[in-house]
Amino acid sequence: MTRGAPVPEMVTLHVPFRIVKRGGRKEMRLPEGVAQPRRTDSALGKALARAFRWKRMLESGEYATIAELAEREGIAPSYMTRVLRLTLLAPDIIEGILDGKQGPEVRLAEVLEPFPLTWQHQALHFSL
């Protein structure tokens, strides 16, 4: 608008988008080529935080075994070991998750499944 031009009473803005389901929730997706806002996967972020917290508790000697720590936390030892495996993720993958840059295929259910231990193979496994 230019200075002195009348201000319209109504402005119509057209924003193309579609609604998709992701993890049981509805999410708005913008068309290809449009900058997408970064969204951190909160479940995945919490799991990473827990994994590093539990690792620190085990390494400090506060708890002698995973079974002892799992009992204290009120969870199954098998679940704890799957979450603890997240501490083996490559630093760039962890950073991408925390920055919300991970792709839609990098979700909690996928990272709790066995993945390669070498960082190069992890990038291929998670299609990064």
ABEGO torsion letter per residue (X at the ends): XBBGBBBBABBBBBBBBBBBBBGGBBBBBBBBGBBBBBBBBAAAAAAAAAAAAAAAAAAAGABABAAAAAAAAGBBAAAAAAAAAAAABBAAAAAAAAAGABBAABBAAAAABBBBABAAAAAAAAGX
